[in-house]
Amino acid sequence: MQSGTAGPTASGKTPNRQPGYVALAVVSEKNGAMSKDLMTSCGNDRHANMVAFAVEALKLVKEFILSKGSSKV
C-alpha cells in the first residue's frame, strides 16, 4: 500500500500533505505487517517523487520478505 503527495503542490498544511511525503505498508496474513513513512529529498518534482516512492516501496517489500516479521521501521 502507498499513500502520499507527489506534488508539485501540497494537498494540505500538515507535514504529511507536502510534496515528497509517502506512507508505505506491506501486509501479509501469515507474516504480519511492516510500514514506513518518509519524506523524499525531491521537493516539488512530481516525477522524481513518484520514482522515489516506487524505489522505497520495493526496498520495503524486500525488507519484509527477508525479515518475515511484523515491525515498524
DSSP file (Angstrom, degrees, kcal/mol; ACC not computed):
  #  RESIDUE AA STRUCTURE BP1 BP2  ACC     N-H-->O    O-->H-N    N-H-->O    O-->H-N    TCO  KAPPA ALPHA  PHI   PSI    X-CA   Y-CA   Z-CA
    1    1 A M              0   0    0      0, 0.0    24,-2.1     0, 0.0     2,-0.4   0.000 360.0 360.0 360.0 143.6    0.0    0.0    0.0
    2    2 A Q  E     +A   24   0A   0     22,-0.2     2,-0.3     2,-0.0    22,-0.2  -0.997 360.0 170.0-142.5 136.4    1.2    3.5   -0.7
    3    3 A S  E     +A   23   0A   0     20,-2.1    20,-3.3    -2,-0.4     2,-0.3  -0.973  26.0 116.4-143.9 132.0   -0.3    6.9    0.0
    4    4 A G  E     -A   22   0A   0     -2,-0.3     2,-0.5    18,-0.3    18,-0.2  -0.966  59.7 -90.5-171.9-174.3    1.5   10.2   -0.4
    5    5 A T  E     +A   21   0A   0     16,-2.4    15,-3.0    13,-0.4    16,-0.5  -0.947  27.5 179.3-122.5 107.7    1.8   13.5   -2.1
    6    6 A A        +     0   0    0     -2,-0.5    43,-0.3    13,-0.2    44,-0.1   0.784  41.0 173.2 -79.1 -28.0    3.9   13.5   -5.2
    7    7 A G  S    S-     0   0    0      2,-0.3    -1,-0.2    12,-0.1    38,-0.1  -0.520  72.1-177.8 102.8-174.6    3.5   17.2   -5.9
    8    8 A P  S    S+     0   0    0      0, 0.0     2,-0.3     0, 0.0    -1,-0.1  -0.995 101.1  29.2 -82.7  -7.5    4.0   19.7   -7.4
    9    9 A T  S    S-     0   0    0      9,-0.1    -2,-0.3     1,-0.0     2,-0.1  -0.799  84.8-107.5-113.8 157.0    1.6   21.3   -4.9
   10   10 A A        -     0   0    0     -2,-0.3     8,-0.2     1,-0.1     3,-0.1  -0.396  13.8-149.8 -72.6 154.4    0.7   20.5   -1.4
   11   11 A S  S    S-     0   0    0      6,-2.7     2,-0.3     3,-0.2     7,-0.1   0.187  76.4 -13.7-109.6  14.9   -2.7   18.9   -0.6
   12   12 A G  S    S-     0   0    0      5,-0.6    -1,-0.1     2,-0.1     5,-0.1  -0.966  74.8 -91.1 172.6-172.9   -2.9   20.5    2.8
   13   13 A K  S    S+     0   0    0     -2,-0.3    -1,-0.1    -3,-0.1     5,-0.1   0.639  87.7  93.6-100.5 -16.8   -0.9   22.2    5.5
   14   14 A T  S >  S-     0   0    0      1,-0.1     3,-2.2     2,-0.1    -3,-0.2  -0.373  87.4-109.0 -77.6 158.3    0.2   19.3    7.6
   15   15 A P  G >  S+     0   0    0      0, 0.0     3,-1.3     0, 0.0    -1,-0.1   0.827 117.5  58.8 -55.8 -33.8    3.6   17.6    7.0
   16   16 A N  G 3  S+     0   0    0      1,-0.2     7,-0.1   -12,-0.0     4,-0.1   0.371 101.8  56.3 -81.0   9.1    2.0   14.5    5.6
   17   17 A R  G <  S+     0   0    0     -3,-2.2    -6,-2.7     2,-0.1    -5,-0.6   0.202  85.8 104.0-116.9  11.7    0.3   16.6    2.9
   18   18 A Q  S X  S-     0   0    0     -3,-1.3     3,-1.9    -8,-0.2   -13,-0.4  -0.663  85.6 -87.9 -95.5 150.5    3.5   18.2    1.5
   19   19 A P  T 3  S+     0   0    0      0, 0.0   -13,-0.2     0, 0.0    24,-0.2  -0.308 114.0  31.0 -55.4 131.7    5.2   17.1   -1.8
   20   20 A G  T 3  S+     0   0    0    -15,-3.0    20,-2.8     1,-0.4     2,-0.3   0.270  87.0 123.4 103.3 -10.0    7.6   14.2   -1.2
   21   21 A Y  E <   +AB   5  39A   0     -3,-1.9   -16,-2.4   -16,-0.5    -1,-0.4  -0.671  32.4 170.4 -86.5 137.9    5.8   12.6    1.7
   22   22 A V  E     -AB   4  38A   0     16,-2.5    16,-2.5    -2,-0.3     2,-0.5  -0.995  24.3-155.6-146.0 142.7    4.8    9.0    1.4
   23   23 A A  E     -AB   3  37A   0    -20,-3.3   -20,-2.1    -2,-0.3     2,-0.3  -0.981  21.8-172.4-113.9 126.5    3.4    6.3    3.8
   24   24 A L  E     +AB   2  36A   0     12,-3.2    12,-2.3    -2,-0.5     2,-0.3  -0.888   6.8 176.6-120.6 149.1    4.2    2.7    2.7
   25   25 A A  E     - B   0  35A   0    -24,-2.1     2,-0.4    -2,-0.3    10,-0.2  -0.993  16.4-162.5-151.5 147.0    2.9   -0.6    4.1
   26   26 A V  E     - B   0  34A   0      8,-2.6     8,-2.2    -2,-0.3     2,-0.4  -0.999  17.7-172.9-126.3 131.7    3.3   -4.3    3.3
   27   27 A V  E     + B   0  33A   0     -2,-0.4     2,-0.4     6,-0.2     6,-0.2  -0.984   9.3 178.3-131.8 137.4    0.8   -6.7    4.9
   28   28 A S  E  >  - B   0  32A   0      4,-3.4     4,-1.6    -2,-0.4    -2,-0.0  -0.999  28.8-140.9-136.4 133.8    0.6  -10.5    4.9
   29   29 A E  T  4 S+     0   0    0     -2,-0.4    -1,-0.1     1,-0.2     4,-0.1   0.875 107.2  37.6 -58.4 -36.9   -2.0  -12.6    6.6
   30   30 A K  T  4 S+     0   0    0      1,-0.1    -1,-0.2     2,-0.1    -3,-0.0   0.854 126.5  32.1 -83.9 -37.4    0.8  -15.1    7.6
   31   31 A N  T  4 S-     0   0    0      1,-0.3     2,-0.2    38,-0.1    -2,-0.2   0.287  97.2-129.8-112.4   9.8    3.7  -12.7    8.4
   32   32 A G  E  <  -B   28   0A   0     -4,-1.6    -4,-3.4    38,-0.1    -1,-0.3  -0.536  38.6 -57.7  84.4-143.7    2.0   -9.6    9.8
   33   33 A A  E     -B   27   0A   0     -6,-0.2    38,-1.5    -2,-0.2     2,-0.3  -0.945  30.2-164.8-144.2 159.1    2.8   -6.1    8.6
   34   34 A M  E     -Bc  26  71A   0     -8,-2.2    -8,-2.6    -2,-0.3     2,-0.3  -0.984  15.7-176.1-144.5 137.5    5.6   -3.6    8.1
   35   35 A S  E     -Bc  25  72A   0     36,-0.8    38,-1.9    -2,-0.3     2,-0.3  -0.921   8.4-173.5-136.4 162.1    5.2    0.2    7.5
   36   36 A K  E     -B   24   0A   0    -12,-2.3   -12,-3.2    -2,-0.3     2,-0.4  -0.953   7.8-161.7-156.2 131.0    7.4    3.2    6.8
   37   37 A D  E     +B   23   0A   0     -2,-0.3     2,-0.3   -14,-0.2   -14,-0.2  -0.930  26.0 161.6-109.8 139.8    6.7    6.9    6.5
   38   38 A L  E     -B   22   0A   0    -16,-2.5   -16,-2.5    -2,-0.4     2,-0.5  -0.994  35.9-136.9-155.1 162.0    9.3    9.1    4.8
   39   39 A M  E     -B   21   0A   0     -2,-0.3   -18,-0.2   -18,-0.2   -19,-0.1  -0.989  27.1-141.2-119.3 121.9    9.9   12.4    3.1
   40   40 A T        -     0   0    0    -20,-2.8     3,-0.3    -2,-0.5     9,-0.1  -0.220  15.1-127.0 -73.2 171.3   12.0   12.3   -0.1
   41   41 A S  S    S+     0   0    0      1,-0.2    -1,-0.1     8,-0.0   -21,-0.1   0.034  85.3  99.9-104.0  24.8   14.5   15.0   -0.9
   42   42 A C    >   -     0   0    0      1,-0.3     3,-1.8   -22,-0.1     7,-0.2   0.428  65.3-161.4 -93.9   0.0   12.9   15.6   -4.3
   43   43 A G  T 3   -     0   0    0     -3,-0.3    -1,-0.3     1,-0.2    -3,-0.1  -0.300  65.8 -16.5  59.5-133.0   10.9   18.8   -3.4
   44   44 A N  T 3  S+     0   0    0    -37,-0.1     2,-1.2   -24,-0.1    -1,-0.2   0.285  97.3 122.7 -90.7   9.2    8.1   19.6   -5.8
   45   45 A D    <>  -     0   0    0     -3,-1.8     4,-2.5     1,-0.2     5,-0.2  -0.608  43.4-168.7 -77.7  98.5    9.4   17.4   -8.6
   46   46 A R  H  > S+     0   0    0     -2,-1.2     4,-2.5     1,-0.2     5,-0.2   0.907  82.6  47.4 -56.7 -48.9    6.4   15.1   -9.2
   47   47 A H  H  > S+     0   0    0      1,-0.2     4,-2.2     2,-0.2    -1,-0.2   0.938 113.0  47.9 -61.1 -48.1    8.1   12.6  -11.4
   48   48 A A  H  > S+     0   0    0      1,-0.2     4,-2.6     2,-0.2    -1,-0.2   0.890 111.9  50.9 -61.7 -39.3   11.2   12.3   -9.1
   49   49 A N  H  X S+     0   0    0     -4,-2.5     4,-2.8   -43,-0.3    -1,-0.2   0.918 108.9  50.7 -64.1 -42.8    8.9   11.8   -6.1
   50   50 A M  H  X S+     0   0    0     -4,-2.5     4,-2.0     2,-0.2    -2,-0.2   0.898 112.3  46.8 -63.0 -40.0    6.9    9.1   -7.9
   51   51 A V  H  X S+     0   0    0     -4,-2.2     4,-2.5     2,-0.2    -1,-0.2   0.930 112.8  49.4 -65.5 -45.4   10.1    7.3   -8.8
   52   52 A A  H  X S+     0   0    0     -4,-2.6     4,-2.6     1,-0.2     5,-0.2   0.894 109.2  52.8 -61.4 -40.3   11.5    7.7   -5.2
   53   53 A F  H  X S+     0   0    0     -4,-2.8     4,-2.3     2,-0.2    -1,-0.2   0.931 110.9  47.0 -59.5 -45.9    8.1    6.3   -3.8
   54   54 A A  H  X S+     0   0    0     -4,-2.0     4,-2.3     2,-0.2    -2,-0.2   0.909 112.1  49.6 -64.1 -42.9    8.4    3.2   -6.0
   55   55 A V  H  X S+     0   0    0     -4,-2.5     4,-2.1     1,-0.2    -1,-0.2   0.934 113.0  46.5 -61.6 -46.8   12.1    2.6   -5.1
   56   56 A E  H  X S+     0   0    0     -4,-2.6     4,-2.2     1,-0.2    -1,-0.2   0.863 110.3  53.8 -65.5 -35.8   11.3    2.9   -1.4
   57   57 A A  H  X S+     0   0    0     -4,-2.3     4,-2.4    -5,-0.2    -1,-0.2   0.916 109.0  48.5 -64.2 -42.7    8.3    0.6   -1.7
   58   58 A L  H  X S+     0   0    0     -4,-2.3     4,-2.4     1,-0.2    -2,-0.2   0.891 110.0  52.0 -64.9 -38.9   10.4   -2.0   -3.4
   59   59 A K  H  X S+     0   0    0     -4,-2.1     4,-2.6     2,-0.2    -1,-0.2   0.907 110.1  49.3 -61.5 -41.5   13.0   -1.7   -0.6
   60   60 A L  H  X S+     0   0    0     -4,-2.2     4,-2.6     2,-0.2    -2,-0.2   0.909 110.1  50.1 -66.1 -42.1   10.3   -2.2    2.0
   61   61 A V  H  X S+     0   0    0     -4,-2.4     4,-2.6     2,-0.2    -2,-0.2   0.927 111.9  48.6 -61.1 -44.5    8.9   -5.3    0.2
   62   62 A K  H  X S+     0   0    0     -4,-2.4     4,-2.5     1,-0.2    -2,-0.2   0.937 112.1  48.2 -60.5 -47.1   12.4   -6.7    0.1
   63   63 A E  H  X S+     0   0    0     -4,-2.6     4,-2.3     1,-0.2     5,-0.2   0.903 112.1  50.4 -60.3 -41.7   13.0   -6.0    3.8
   64   64 A F  H  X S+     0   0    0     -4,-2.6     4,-3.0     2,-0.2     5,-0.4   0.925 110.9  47.9 -62.7 -46.0    9.6   -7.5    4.6
   65   65 A I  H  < S+     0   0    0     -4,-2.6    -2,-0.2     1,-0.2    -1,-0.2   0.910 114.6  46.3 -62.5 -42.5   10.3  -10.7    2.7
   66   66 A L  H  < S+     0   0    0     -4,-2.5    -1,-0.2    -5,-0.2    -2,-0.2   0.853 120.9  37.1 -70.5 -34.3   13.8  -11.1    4.2
   67   67 A S  H  < S-     0   0    0     -4,-2.3    -2,-0.2    -5,-0.2    -1,-0.2   0.805  80.7-162.7 -87.6 -30.5   12.6  -10.4    7.8
   68   68 A K     <  +     0   0    0     -4,-3.0     2,-0.2    -5,-0.2    -3,-0.1   0.852  54.6 109.0  47.6  39.5    9.2  -12.3    7.5
   69   69 A G  S    S-     0   0    0     -5,-0.4     2,-0.5   -37,-0.0    -1,-0.2  -0.693  73.7-105.6-132.3-175.5    8.2  -10.4   10.6
   70   70 A S        +     0   0    0     -2,-0.2     2,-0.3   -38,-0.1   -36,-0.2  -0.967  56.9 120.4-119.7 117.6    5.9   -7.6   11.9
   71   71 A S  E     -c   34   0A   0    -38,-1.5   -36,-0.8    -2,-0.5     2,-0.5  -0.977  55.4-113.2-162.4 169.6    7.5   -4.3   12.8
   72   72 A K  E      c   35   0A   0     -2,-0.3   -36,-0.1   -38,-0.2   -38,-0.1  -0.971 360.0 360.0-113.1 127.2    7.6   -0.6   12.1
   73   73 A V              0   0    0    -38,-1.9   -37,-0.2    -2,-0.5    -1,-0.1   0.413 360.0 360.0-100.8 360.0   10.8    0.7   10.6
